Amino acid sequence: MPSTPIKSCNKYVLSYKDSTNKTHEVGFYARDAYDCLMLAREFNTYVHDNPGSVIRIQQKF
């Protein structure tokens, strides 16, 4: 993924449930929600291995 200046990115919070049904939230600066998901898959092994565990991607203002 090409680098993007942080000023052109928005903050997103991605929520997912692990195998014990516990909810986790991680934050990323991304261009859009899809970019946030791709970053989460790159940096979080659980989300990478279980992409169906993502329950919400919310933009923060």
Stockholm file with secondary structure:
# STOCKHOLM 1.0

chainA/1-61         MPSTPIKSCNKYVLSYKDSTNKTHEVGFYARDAYDCLMLAREFNTYVHDNPGSVIRIQQKF
#=GR chainA/1-61 SS CCCCCGGGCEEEEEEEECTTCCEEEEEEEESSHHHHHHHHHHHCHHHHHCGGGEEEEEEEC
#=GC SS_cons        CCCCCGGGCEEEEEEEECTTCCEEEEEEEESSHHHHHHHHHHHCHHHHHCGGGEEEEEEEC
//
